[in-house]
Amino acid sequence: MSRFIHELQKLDYIERLKKLNLPSLYYRRARGNMIECYKYLTGIYRVSSELLYGTETTMTRGHSLKLKKPSVKTSVRQNFFSVRVVNSWNSLSEDVSAPTLNSFKNKIE
């Protein structure tokens, strides 16, 4: 929507973001995925089925909330939330064990 600002119309996307001091769409999506994943794993969302699968082993590097990536056969299924979020979630440091949602949001900044 920044392209509708008259003074910024001639600038490309990255330059407009820098002028307005805004994060990129890629960053906002990744951050949003991490926040939603935190909500599922800490019980903020009450779901009846297992959307995200935790690892069975306790011998993991990083944090204790690691996820197991389900095997998928179709390219459509690879874009589901429960599949696409696993690699980024597992790459987080021990900061994911934040006690509250707001503290988690502050730590992933």
All heavy atoms as an XYZ file, in Angstrom:
901
protein
N       0.810     -1.195      0.000
C       0.000      0.000      0.000
C       0.854      1.260      0.000
O       0.348      2.349     -0.181
C      -0.926      0.002      1.212
C      -1.925     -1.152      1.243
S      -2.945     -1.325     -0.207
C      -4.074     -0.018     -0.046
N       2.143      1.087      0.233
C       3.018      2.260      0.279
C       3.161      2.924     -1.087
O       3.538      4.081     -1.176
C       4.391      1.879      0.820
O       5.024      0.966     -0.053
N       2.833      2.203     -2.132
C       2.954      2.796     -3.474
C       1.891      3.872     -3.726
O       1.975      4.610     -4.691
C       2.885      1.713     -4.548
C       1.542      1.049     -4.666
C       1.543      0.033     -5.795
N       0.274     -0.627     -5.868
C       0.013     -1.829     -5.386
N       0.958     -2.517     -4.826
N      -1.181     -2.344     -5.482
N       0.891      3.954     -2.868
C      -0.148      4.966     -3.022
C       0.226      6.298     -2.395
O      -0.496      7.272     -2.536
C      -1.474      4.471     -2.444
C      -2.034      3.293     -3.203
C      -2.282      2.091     -2.561
C      -2.305      3.387     -4.558
C      -2.785      1.014     -3.256
C      -2.806      2.307     -5.258
C      -3.050      1.114     -4.603
N       1.332      6.338     -1.691
C       1.816      7.604     -1.126
C       2.486      8.371     -2.259
O       3.435      7.890     -2.873
C       2.794      7.354      0.034
C       2.086      6.573      1.149
C       3.339      8.679      0.563
C       3.009      6.125      2.249
N       1.972      9.522     -2.538
C       2.384     10.290     -3.717
C       3.893     10.527     -3.768
O       4.515     10.385     -4.823
C       1.629     11.624     -3.766
C       1.949     12.446     -4.968
N       1.562     12.061     -6.242
C       2.639     13.600     -5.099
C       2.005     12.966     -7.105
N       2.659     13.913     -6.434
N       4.503     10.883     -2.646
C       5.935     11.191     -2.627
C       6.809      9.967     -2.875
O       7.972     10.078     -3.244
C       6.341     11.821     -1.285
C       5.723     13.167     -1.022
C       4.304     13.053     -0.459
O       3.951     12.000      0.118
O       3.540     14.014     -0.626
N       6.255      8.766     -2.665
C       7.046      7.543     -2.765
C       6.731      6.708     -4.006
O       7.271      5.617     -4.168
C       6.829      6.683     -1.515
C       7.124      7.341     -0.173
C       6.792      6.393      0.958
C       8.562      7.783     -0.095
N       5.879      7.181     -4.877
C       5.435      6.389     -6.021
C       6.563      5.981     -6.955
O       6.543      4.901     -7.518
C       4.381      7.154     -6.819
C       3.026      7.137     -6.173
C       2.000      7.894     -6.993
O       2.334      8.624     -7.910
N       0.738      7.722     -6.642
N       7.562      6.796     -7.122
C       8.642      6.502     -8.066
C       9.722      5.598     -7.477
O      10.586      5.122     -8.199
C       9.257      7.794     -8.565
C       8.268      8.658     -9.334
C       8.969      9.721    -10.123
C       8.002     10.675    -10.771
N       7.154     10.129    -11.769
N       9.681      5.349     -6.193
C      10.670      4.500     -5.545
C      10.276      3.031     -5.665
O       9.085      2.705     -5.748
C      10.809      4.872     -4.073
C      11.258      6.297     -3.760
C      11.237      6.526     -2.262
C      12.632      6.568     -4.339
N      11.263      2.143     -5.659
C      10.929      0.723     -5.671
C      10.559      0.264     -4.252
O      10.675      1.009     -3.282
C      12.065     -0.113     -6.266
C      13.309     -0.130     -5.416
O      13.376      0.646     -4.470
O      14.209     -0.940     -5.704
N      10.125     -0.986     -4.131
C       9.567     -1.525     -2.886
C      10.546     -1.394     -1.713
O      10.184     -0.904     -0.640
C       9.179     -2.987     -3.110
C       8.689     -3.708     -1.890
C       7.473     -3.371     -1.307
C       9.435     -4.728     -1.316
C       7.020     -4.035     -0.186
C       8.989     -5.396     -0.205
C       7.775     -5.050      0.364
O       7.336     -5.711      1.476
N      11.772     -1.806     -1.905
C      12.753     -1.798     -0.820
C      13.065     -0.373     -0.365
O      13.176     -0.101      0.831
C      14.030     -2.553     -1.245
C      13.674     -4.012     -1.467
C      15.131     -2.403     -0.220
C      14.764     -4.858     -2.026
N      13.168      0.531     -1.300
C      13.429      1.930     -0.941
C      12.252      2.534     -0.180
O      12.441      3.315      0.753
C      13.735      2.748     -2.191
C      15.068      2.395     -2.829
C      15.297      3.091     -4.150
O      14.353      3.752     -4.656
O      16.399      2.958     -4.668
N      11.018      2.194     -0.573
C       9.840      2.695      0.154
C       9.832      2.164      1.584
O       9.523      2.891      2.524
C       8.552      2.275     -0.559
C       8.284      3.031     -1.838
C       6.872      2.829     -2.341
N       6.453      1.446     -2.448
C       6.467      0.728     -3.571
N       6.879      1.268     -4.702
N       6.053     -0.515     -3.583
N      10.185      0.878      1.753
C      10.228      0.307      3.098
C      11.262      1.016      3.966
O      11.025      1.285      5.133
C      10.546     -1.195      3.032
C       9.464     -2.090      2.458
C       9.945     -3.529      2.431
C       8.172     -1.973      3.231
N      12.416      1.307      3.385
C      13.457      2.002      4.145
C      13.012      3.405      4.536
O      13.244      3.846      5.662
C      14.749      2.060      3.335
C      15.462      0.736      3.265
C      16.717      0.841      2.447
C      17.382     -0.517      2.308
N      18.571     -0.456      1.441
N      12.362      4.127      3.609
C      11.884      5.487      3.894
C      10.858      5.489      5.027
O      10.852      6.374      5.867
C      11.235      6.097      2.655
C      12.209      6.616      1.657
C      12.444      8.068      1.934
C      13.080      8.668      0.703
N      13.789      9.865      1.001
N       9.969      4.495      5.009
C       8.898      4.424      6.000
C       9.297      3.647      7.251
O       8.496      3.517      8.177
C       7.658      3.785      5.367
C       7.026      4.571      4.228
C       5.948      3.751      3.544
C       6.471      5.885      4.732
N      10.513      3.088      7.250
C      11.011      2.294      8.373
C      10.077      1.117      8.678
O       9.670      0.894      9.823
C      11.207      3.175      9.607
C      12.085      2.517     10.639
O      12.850      1.617     10.309
N      11.969      2.956     11.871
N       9.727      0.346      7.640
C       8.835     -0.800      7.757
C       9.578     -2.095      7.435
O      10.488     -2.095      6.613
C       7.666     -0.654      6.779
C       6.687      0.473      7.023
C       5.687      0.562      5.884
C       5.962      0.274      8.336
N       9.182     -3.216      8.065
C       9.787     -4.500      7.719
C       9.194     -5.039      6.413
O       8.093     -4.665      6.010
C       9.419     -5.395      8.898
C       8.184     -4.795      9.451
C       8.271     -3.318      9.192
N       9.898     -5.955      5.791
C       9.430     -6.527      4.527
C       8.285     -7.504      4.760
O       8.062     -7.989      5.877
C      10.577     -7.254      3.827
O      10.925     -8.413      4.555
N       7.579     -7.811      3.705
C       6.474     -8.768      3.774
C       6.981    -10.148      4.176
O       6.348    -10.851      4.964
C       5.750     -8.834      2.430
C       4.560     -9.785      2.337
C       3.500     -9.432      3.359
C       3.982     -9.754      0.941
N       8.133    -10.538      3.657
C       8.734    -11.834      4.011
C       8.963    -11.919      5.522
O       8.619    -12.917      6.156
C      10.051    -12.030      3.254
C      10.778    -13.283      3.640
C      10.408    -14.512      3.098
C      11.826    -13.246      4.548
C      11.065    -15.668      3.459
C      12.484    -14.397      4.917
C      12.107    -15.607      4.365
O      12.748    -16.755      4.735
N       9.516    -10.871      6.107
C       9.775    -10.847      7.549
C       8.464    -10.908      8.340
O       8.363    -11.640      9.321
C      10.554     -9.582      7.922
C      10.687     -9.387      9.410
C      11.653    -10.070     10.129
C       9.827     -8.537     10.099
C      11.773     -9.910     11.489
C       9.942     -8.372     11.463
C      10.915     -9.059     12.155
O      11.017     -8.904     13.510
N       7.474    -10.138      7.922
C       6.191    -10.124      8.646
C       5.505    -11.476      8.590
O       4.914    -11.925      9.579
C       5.274     -9.042      8.081
C       5.757     -7.638      8.425
C       4.850     -6.598      7.848
N       4.949     -6.693      6.391
C       4.225     -6.004      5.538
N       3.332     -5.166      5.961
N       4.404     -6.135      4.249
N       5.585    -12.156      7.448
C       4.982    -13.488      7.340
C       5.700    -14.493      8.230
O       5.076    -15.293      8.917
C       5.009    -13.974      5.901
C       3.962    -13.335      5.038
C       4.015    -13.886      3.643
N       2.985    -13.277      2.830
C       3.000    -13.261      1.514
N       4.002    -13.816      0.846
N       2.021    -12.699      0.842
N       7.024    -14.470      8.216
C       7.807    -15.396      9.037
C       7.541    -15.154     10.522
O       7.351    -16.099     11.295
C       9.288    -15.247      8.715
N       7.493    -13.894     10.918
C       7.229    -13.548     12.319
C       5.816    -13.994     12.710
O       5.600    -14.551     13.787
C       7.377    -12.040     12.523
C       7.180    -11.598     13.955
C       7.417    -10.081     14.086
N       7.308     -9.639     15.445
C       6.164     -9.268     16.028
N       5.044     -9.273     15.336
N       6.140     -8.877     17.285
N       4.858    -13.764     11.829
C       3.480    -14.188     12.094
C       3.364    -15.696     12.238
O       2.646    -16.193     13.107
N       4.082    -16.443     11.403
C       4.081    -17.905     11.510
C       4.640    -18.361     12.851
O       4.112    -19.278     13.482
C       4.892    -18.531     10.373
C       4.152    -18.539      9.071
O       2.925    -18.427      9.028
N       4.882    -18.663      7.981
N       5.711    -17.718     13.309
C       6.317    -18.090     14.588
C       5.366    -17.783     15.748
O       5.245    -18.570     16.684
C       7.646    -17.365     14.803
C       8.743    -17.741     13.843
S       9.135    -19.490     13.833
C       8.267    -20.013     12.367
N       4.669    -16.668     15.676
C       3.721    -16.305     16.731
C       2.559    -17.295     16.764
O       2.148    -17.754     17.836
C       3.221    -14.859     16.541
C       4.373    -13.881     16.803
C       2.033    -14.552     17.444
C       4.083    -12.454     16.395
N       2.040    -17.663     15.606
C       0.939    -18.635     15.561
C       1.386    -20.001     16.076
O       0.661    -20.670     16.800
C       0.395    -18.755     14.144
C      -0.316    -17.502     13.650
C      -1.467    -17.089     14.549
O      -2.337    -17.923     14.844
O      -1.485    -15.923     14.957
N       2.592    -20.401     15.721
C       3.131    -21.672     16.192
C       3.263    -21.666     17.714
O       2.921    -22.641     18.383
C       4.480    -21.927     15.520
S       5.098    -23.583     15.748
N       3.739    -20.572     18.274
C       3.855    -20.430     19.727
C       2.480    -20.588     20.382
O       2.350    -21.249     21.409
C       4.463    -19.074     20.074
C       4.572    -18.821     21.561
C       5.675    -19.266     22.275
C       3.573    -18.135     22.241
C       5.779    -19.034     23.640
C       3.668    -17.905     23.595
C       4.769    -18.355     24.289
O       4.857    -18.136     25.640
N       1.466    -19.988     19.776
C       0.117    -20.066     20.342
C      -0.393    -21.503     20.367
O      -1.023    -21.935     21.332
C      -0.846    -19.188     19.540
C      -0.622    -17.703     19.735
C      -1.575    -16.917     18.855
C      -1.366    -15.429     18.953
N      -2.290    -14.691     18.068
N      -0.132    -22.261     19.302
C      -0.557    -23.667     19.261
C       0.184    -24.492     20.303
O      -0.413    -25.296     21.015
C      -0.315    -24.270     17.876
C      -1.385    -23.931     16.873
C      -1.113    -23.100     15.802
C      -2.671    -24.452     16.986
C      -2.084    -22.781     14.881
C      -3.659    -24.147     16.067
C      -3.357    -23.308     15.012
O      -4.326    -22.999     14.103
N       1.485    -24.307     20.393
C       2.296    -25.151     21.270
C       2.132    -24.837     22.746
O       2.365    -25.702     23.587
C       3.772    -25.045     20.879
C       4.113    -25.639     19.523
C       5.559    -25.362     19.165
C       3.836    -27.134     19.502
N       1.764    -23.620     23.082
C       1.602    -23.268     24.495
C       0.160    -23.372     24.968
O      -0.113    -23.104     26.132
C       2.116    -21.839     24.759
O       1.439    -20.931     23.907
C       3.616    -21.767     24.548
N      -0.757    -23.752     24.095
C      -2.132    -23.976     24.516
C      -3.022    -22.754     24.463
O      -4.136    -22.784     24.982
N      -2.566    -21.675     23.871
C      -3.427    -20.492     23.731
C      -4.593    -20.836     22.807
O      -5.736    -20.463     23.059
C      -2.623    -19.282     23.221
C      -1.618    -18.849     24.286
C      -3.544    -18.130     22.848
C      -0.661    -17.769     23.858
N      -4.285    -21.566     21.729
C      -5.342    -22.105     20.868
C      -5.701    -23.491     21.387
O      -4.839    -24.326     21.584
C      -4.861    -22.231     19.425
C      -4.694    -20.936     18.678
C      -3.751    -20.841     17.666
C      -5.459    -19.828     18.949
C      -3.586    -19.669     16.955
C      -5.299    -18.654     18.250
C      -4.365    -18.580     17.253
O      -4.192    -17.416     16.556
N      -6.943    -23.714     21.577
C      -7.393    -25.026     22.042
C      -7.933    -25.788     20.831
O      -9.032    -25.527     20.376
C      -8.464    -24.869     23.094
C      -8.035    -23.958     24.229
C      -8.488    -24.467     25.569
N      -8.228    -23.518     26.624
C      -7.060    -23.398     27.241
N      -6.058    -24.130     26.878
N      -6.909    -22.528     28.222
N      -7.119    -26.697     20.320
C      -7.514    -27.493     19.162
C      -7.618    -28.942     19.587
O      -6.863    -29.424     20.419
C      -6.511    -27.346     17.997
C      -6.592    -25.969     17.391
C      -5.113    -27.649     18.432
N      -8.580    -29.655     18.997
C      -8.817    -31.037     19.401
C      -7.837    -32.011     18.738
O      -7.472    -33.015     19.302
C     -10.255    -31.442     19.060
O     -10.469    -31.283     17.665
N      -7.403    -31.713     17.531
C      -6.488    -32.622     16.845
C      -5.065    -32.096     16.932
O      -4.833    -30.929     17.207
C      -6.889    -32.762     15.373
O      -6.733    -31.523     14.732
N      -4.127    -32.972     16.689
C      -2.715    -32.582     16.708
C      -2.367    -31.916     15.384
O      -2.230    -32.574     14.364
C      -1.833    -33.816     16.915
C      -1.858    -34.353     18.314
C      -1.201    -33.403     19.293
O      -0.183    -32.784     18.937
O      -1.724    -33.290     20.403
N      -2.225    -30.615     15.388
C      -1.839    -29.880     14.188
C      -0.332    -29.920     14.009
O       0.173    -30.122     12.913
C      -2.324    -28.431     14.277
C      -1.931    -27.527     13.122
C      -2.661    -27.969     11.859
C      -2.247    -26.091     13.419
N       0.377    -29.750     15.109
C       1.833    -29.756     15.076
C       2.333    -30.935     15.905
O       1.859    -31.162     17.008
C       2.376    -28.446     15.637
C       1.922    -27.194     14.900
C       2.278    -25.952     15.700
C       2.537    -27.126     13.526
N       3.287    -31.662     15.389
C       3.780    -32.866     16.047
C       5.126    -32.601     16.690
O       6.079    -32.227     16.014
C       3.918    -34.006     15.034
C       2.645    -34.292     14.299
C       2.453    -33.823     13.007
C       1.624    -35.002     14.901
C       1.269    -34.068     12.327
C       0.444    -35.251     14.236
C       0.275    -34.781     12.947
O      -0.888    -35.025     12.288
N       5.204    -32.798     18.000
C       6.460    -32.617     18.715
C       7.355    -33.829     18.535
O       6.912    -34.917     18.150
N       8.638    -33.668     18.811
C       9.575    -34.776     18.719
C       9.440    -35.653     19.948
O       9.099    -35.190     21.033
C      11.024    -34.279     18.600
O      11.299    -33.474     19.732
C      11.233    -33.494     17.341
N       9.713    -36.930     19.780
C       9.610    -37.868     20.895
C      10.883    -37.876     21.740
O      10.871    -38.201     22.898
C       9.358    -39.294     20.379
C       8.011    -39.490     19.741
C       8.016    -39.153     18.258
O       9.090    -39.183     17.633
O       6.944    -38.836     17.730
N      12.001    -37.520     21.158
C      13.269    -37.587     21.858
C      13.527    -36.323     22.681
O      13.064    -35.256     22.339
C      14.431    -37.811     20.876
O      15.637    -37.881     21.624
C      14.529    -36.709     19.858
N      14.265    -36.486     23.772
C      14.637    -35.338     24.589
C      16.040    -34.868     24.266
O      16.511    -33.897     24.821
C      14.554    -35.689     26.089
O      15.427    -36.790     26.334
C      13.141    -36.025     26.476
N      16.721    -35.564     23.383
C      18.091    -35.224     23.007
C      18.073    -34.310     21.785
O      18.342    -34.746     20.675
C      18.882    -36.498     22.699
C      18.959    -37.477     23.840
S      20.072    -36.920     25.117
C      21.622    -37.117     24.289
N      17.717    -33.058     21.973
C      17.697    -32.119     20.858
C      18.551    -30.915     21.189
O      18.688    -30.531     22.341
C      16.266    -31.627     20.551
O      15.761    -30.981     21.712
C      15.364    -32.768     20.152
N      19.126    -30.335     20.176
C      19.858    -29.085     20.363
C      18.874    -27.940     20.276
O      17.838    -28.035     19.644
C      20.901    -28.931     19.261
C      21.989    -29.948     19.359
C      22.997    -29.716     18.279
N      24.001    -30.760     18.339
C      25.060    -30.809     17.574
N      25.246    -29.877     16.656
N      25.925    -31.773     17.689
N      19.206    -26.840     20.902
C      18.320    -25.688     20.840
C      17.269    -25.751     21.925
O      17.563    -25.974     23.081
N      16.032    -25.612     21.564
C      14.948    -25.549     22.541
C      14.236    -26.888     22.690
O      14.429    -27.815     21.912
C      13.954    -24.440     22.157
C      13.400    -24.595     20.779
N      12.314    -25.374     20.513
C      13.792    -24.070     19.588
C      12.041    -25.325     19.223
N      12.938    -24.536     18.643
N      13.391    -26.980     23.697
C      12.709    -28.239     24.009
C      11.396    -28.409     23.269
O      10.756    -29.450     23.386
C      12.456    -28.315     25.513
O      11.665    -27.210     25.911
N      10.972    -27.425     22.511
C       9.688    -27.486     21.799
C       9.876    -27.797     20.314
O       9.140    -27.304     19.479
C       8.934    -26.164     21.956
C       8.510    -25.787     23.364
C       7.934    -24.385     23.401
C       7.502    -26.785     23.904
N      10.843    -28.625     19.991
C      11.102    -28.971     18.589
C       9.895    -29.695     17.993
O       9.156    -30.398     18.681
C      12.327    -29.880     18.474
C      13.605    -29.235     18.914
C      14.225    -28.514     17.781
C      15.599    -27.990     18.202
N      16.278    -27.321     17.174
N       9.720    -29.514     16.679
C       8.616    -30.154     15.961
C       9.151    -31.193     14.994
O      10.269    -31.080     14.503
C       7.830    -29.098     15.176
C       7.170    -28.012     15.996
C       6.547    -26.978     15.076
C       6.133    -28.595     16.923
N       8.335    -32.187     14.717
C       8.674    -33.205     13.740
C       7.968    -32.867     12.436
O       6.762    -32.602     12.430
C       8.245    -34.576     14.252
C       8.686    -35.724     13.383
C       8.366    -37.032     14.061
C       7.089    -37.567     13.456
N       6.680    -38.859     13.997
N       8.711    -32.878     11.342
C       8.126    -32.536     10.052
C       7.411    -33.763      9.482
O       8.025    -34.809      9.295
C       9.210    -32.065      9.090
C       8.660    -31.428      7.847
C       9.760    -30.725      7.097
C       9.156    -29.790      6.079
N      10.149    -28.934      5.479
N       6.110    -33.639      9.184
C       5.391    -34.774      8.603
C       5.811    -35.003      7.152
O       6.208    -34.064      6.463
C       3.919    -34.351      8.691
C       3.955    -32.873      8.759
C       5.246    -32.494      9.403
N       5.762    -36.233      6.720
C       6.088    -36.512      5.316
C       4.888    -36.168      4.442
O       3.751    -36.470      4.774
C       6.467    -37.978      5.135
O       5.391    -38.802      5.480
N       5.160    -35.494      3.343
C       4.104    -35.081      2.423
C       4.464    -35.538      1.020
O       5.635    -35.629      0.672
C       3.891    -33.552      2.447
C       3.363    -33.112      3.787
C       5.152    -32.813      2.125
N       3.450    -35.823      0.233
C       3.678    -36.318     -1.117
C       3.335    -35.301     -2.191
O       3.820    -35.403     -3.303
C       2.874    -37.601     -1.342
C       3.333    -38.733     -0.458
C       2.554    -39.995     -0.713
C       3.040    -41.090      0.206
N       2.310    -42.319      0.064
N       2.507    -34.339     -1.873
C       2.103    -33.362     -2.884
C       2.695    -31.999     -2.576
O       2.953    -31.656     -1.417
C       0.568    -33.230     -2.945
O       0.108    -32.720     -1.701
C      -0.094    -34.566     -3.237
N       2.891    -31.221     -3.618
C       3.445    -29.882     -3.427
C       2.434    -28.955     -2.750
O       2.812    -27.992     -2.091
C       3.892    -29.300     -4.758
O       2.797    -29.208     -5.638
N       1.159    -29.245     -2.892
C       0.127    -28.426     -2.252
C       0.228    -28.580     -0.735
O       0.165    -27.600      0.004
C      -1.279    -28.834     -2.750
C      -2.361    -28.125     -1.966
C      -1.416    -28.556     -4.222
N       0.416    -29.790     -0.275
C       0.502    -30.060      1.165
C       1.735    -29.408      1.785
O       1.741    -29.071      2.970
C       0.521    -31.575      1.383
C       0.619    -31.994      2.819
C      -0.731    -31.878      3.513
N      -0.705    -32.541      4.778
C      -0.656    -31.916      5.947
N      -0.649    -30.610      5.975
N      -0.638    -32.577      7.066
N       2.796    -29.194      1.022
C       4.014    -28.580      1.546
C       3.781    -27.145      2.002
O       4.534    -26.621      2.811
C       5.117    -28.602      0.501
C       5.657    -29.970      0.227
C       6.690    -29.968     -0.886
O       6.894    -28.958     -1.544
N       7.318    -31.102     -1.086
N       2.743    -26.511      1.502
C       2.444    -25.126      1.866
C       1.502    -25.004      3.052
O       1.188    -23.892      3.467
C       1.877    -24.380      0.665
C       2.900    -24.228     -0.430
O       4.051    -23.945     -0.164
N       2.482    -24.445     -1.658
N       1.045    -26.125      3.608
C       0.188    -26.077      4.788
C       0.992    -25.537      5.964
O       2.197    -25.755      6.065
C      -0.344    -27.465      5.127
C      -1.504    -27.915      4.290
C      -1.684    -27.460      2.998
C      -2.418    -28.809      4.788
C      -2.747    -27.879      2.227
C      -3.492    -29.243      4.025
C      -3.650    -28.774      2.751
N       0.319    -24.873      6.875
C       0.983    -24.273      8.024
C       1.785    -25.300      8.809
O       2.932    -25.045      9.197
C      -0.051    -23.608      8.942
C       0.527    -23.046     10.195
C       1.205    -21.849     10.165
C       0.422    -23.718     11.395
C       1.760    -21.314     11.316
C       0.966    -23.195     12.552
C       1.634    -21.992     12.508
N       1.196    -26.465      9.053
C       1.847    -27.474      9.893
C       3.113    -28.040      9.260
O       3.916    -28.660      9.948
C       0.872    -28.616     10.192
O       0.422    -29.197      8.992
N       3.331    -27.811      7.978
C       4.539    -28.299      7.302
C       5.534    -27.161      7.099
O       6.727    -27.305      7.364
C       4.184    -28.954      5.952
C       5.423    -29.411      5.221
C       3.228    -30.122      6.157
N       5.055    -26.016      6.656
C       5.970    -24.934      6.288
C       6.632    -24.260      7.486
O       7.674    -23.643      7.374
C       5.261    -23.891      5.433
C       4.351    -22.968      6.181
C       3.836    -21.825      5.312
N       3.064    -20.916      6.107
C       1.749    -20.835      6.103
N       1.051    -21.609      5.299
N       1.127    -19.989      6.883
N       6.050    -24.382      8.668
C       6.563    -23.685      9.836
C       7.637    -24.486     10.578
O       8.410    -23.918     11.343
C       5.399    -23.316     10.774
C       4.897    -24.516     11.522
C       5.779    -22.227     11.717
N       7.753    -25.767     10.314
C       8.614    -26.639     11.116
C      10.086    -26.242     11.053
O      10.747    -26.106     12.090
C       8.431    -28.117     10.704
C       9.428    -29.019     11.402
C       7.011    -28.571     11.004
N      10.643    -26.047      9.871
C      12.071    -25.728      9.762
C      12.421    -24.407     10.444
O      13.421    -24.310     11.159
C      12.508    -25.690      8.295
C      12.520    -27.063      7.679
O      12.578    -28.071      8.378
N      12.459    -27.117      6.365
N      11.597    -23.381     10.251
C      11.897    -22.095     10.888
C      11.732    -22.178     12.400
O      12.508    -21.585     13.141
C      11.034    -20.958     10.385
O      10.256    -21.272      9.325
N      10.716    -22.901     12.860
C      10.496    -23.033     14.297
C      11.657    -23.778     14.948
O      12.157    -23.368     15.996
C       9.187    -23.759     14.582
C       8.937    -23.938     16.036
C       9.175    -25.050     16.777
C       8.441    -22.960     16.948
N       8.842    -24.834     18.084
C       8.391    -23.561     18.216
C       8.032    -21.640     16.820
C       7.948    -22.880     19.352
C       7.584    -20.963     17.942
C       7.544    -21.585     19.191
N      12.090    -24.861     14.340
C      13.168    -25.652     14.921
C      14.502    -24.915     14.912
O      15.391    -25.244     15.684
C      13.309    -26.995     14.203
C      12.171    -27.934     14.547
O      11.448    -27.729     15.515
N      12.000    -28.954     13.752
N      14.652    -23.918     14.055
C      15.909    -23.177     14.000
C      15.990    -22.061     15.043
O      17.037    -21.438     15.191
C      16.115    -22.592     12.601
O      15.182    -21.570     12.363
N      14.905    -21.820     15.783
C      14.926    -20.798     16.830
C      15.803    -21.242     17.995
O      15.996    -22.437     18.226
C      13.511    -20.528     17.349
C      12.542    -19.848     16.393
C      11.170    -19.758     17.046
C      13.029    -18.476     16.005
N      16.290    -20.290     18.750
C      17.106    -20.601     19.923
C      16.194    -20.911     21.112
O      14.977    -21.002     20.979
C      18.029    -19.431     20.231
O      17.265    -18.320     20.601
N      16.767    -21.029     22.286
C      16.008    -21.360     23.497
C      15.010    -20.263     23.878
O      14.192    -20.447     24.763
C      16.978    -21.626     24.650
C      16.355    -22.141     25.915
C      15.561    -23.431     25.760
O      15.979    -24.303     24.997
O      14.499    -23.552     26.397
N      15.016    -19.138     23.183
C      14.097    -18.036     23.489
C      12.631    -18.404     23.313
O      11.761    -17.666     23.759
C      14.404    -16.820     22.611
C      15.732    -16.192     22.982
O      16.240    -16.483     24.074
O      16.256    -15.415     22.173
N      12.342    -19.515     22.660
C      10.941    -19.873     22.443
C      10.261    -20.282     23.739
O       9.044    -20.364     23.794
C      10.786    -20.996     21.397
C      11.258    -20.541     20.059
C      11.469    -22.248     21.834
N      11.015    -20.518     24.780
C      10.410    -20.910     26.055
C      10.015    -19.686     26.882
O      10.094    -19.699     28.093
C      11.359    -21.802     26.838
O      12.565    -21.111     27.089
N       9.585    -18.633     26.225
C       9.144    -17.423     26.911
C       7.847    -17.705     27.666
O       6.994    -18.461     27.192
C       8.941    -16.305     25.897
N       7.674    -17.108     28.833
C       6.482    -17.405     29.640
C       5.186    -16.816     29.088
O       4.117    -17.370     29.323
C       6.818    -16.797     31.009
C       7.843    -15.762     30.724
C       8.598    -16.220     29.511
N       5.256    -15.704     28.364
C       4.044    -15.081     27.833
C       4.202    -14.803     26.346
O       5.318    -14.775     25.821
C       3.736    -13.744     28.544
O       4.777    -12.825     28.239
C       3.600    -13.919     30.047
N       3.088    -14.581     25.696
C       3.096    -14.299     24.265
C       3.837    -12.996     23.966
O       4.638    -12.933     23.024
C       1.661    -14.233     23.727
C       1.503    -13.903     22.255
C       2.200    -14.942     21.383
C       0.035    -13.798     21.883
N       3.600    -11.975     24.760
C       4.279    -10.693     24.516
C       5.784    -10.798     24.706
O       6.547    -10.183     23.958
C       3.704     -9.594     25.411
C       2.354     -9.133     24.920
O       2.075     -9.213     23.731
N       1.528     -8.660     25.823
N       6.228    -11.573     25.677
C       7.668    -11.732     25.858
C       8.267    -12.516     24.691
O       9.389    -12.244     24.263
C       7.991    -12.393     27.183
O       7.471    -13.696     27.242
N       7.508    -13.488     24.151
C       7.971    -14.227     22.968
C       8.100    -13.293     21.771
O       9.091    -13.328     21.057
C       7.009    -15.371     22.657
C       7.360    -16.097     21.393
C       8.426    -16.964     21.340
C       6.624    -15.895     20.234
C       8.772    -17.620     20.165
C       6.940    -16.541     19.055
C       8.017    -17.418     19.033
N       7.108    -12.433     21.567
C       7.153    -11.479     20.464
C       8.364    -10.570     20.573
O       9.031    -10.283     19.567
C       5.869    -10.625     20.438
C       4.646    -11.365     19.981
C       3.454    -10.433     20.042
C       2.176    -11.124     19.673
N       1.013    -10.232     19.748
N       8.672    -10.122     21.777
C       9.820     -9.246     21.982
C      11.131     -9.994     21.728
O      12.079     -9.407     21.206
C       9.820     -8.664     23.395
C       8.707     -7.677     23.593
O       8.235     -7.053     22.645
N       8.247     -7.540     24.820
N      11.190    -11.264     22.081
C      12.418    -12.034     21.918
C      12.703    -12.374     20.462
O      13.863    -12.475     20.082
C      12.365    -13.314     22.735
C      12.527    -13.073     24.212
C      12.527    -14.360     24.973
C      12.746    -14.099     26.445
N      12.920    -15.333     27.205
N      11.682    -12.547     19.631
C      11.947    -12.897     18.240
C      12.241    -11.673     17.394
O      12.584    -11.795     16.223
C      10.824    -13.736     17.595
C       9.501    -12.988     17.560
C      10.678    -15.055     18.287
C       8.432    -13.688     16.769
N      12.112    -10.493     17.946
C      12.485     -9.276     17.207
C      13.959     -9.308     17.019
O      14.606     -8.938     16.187
C      12.072     -8.019     17.971
C      10.610     -7.774     17.982
C      10.028     -7.470     16.616
O      10.643     -6.757     15.831
O       8.930     -7.950     16.355
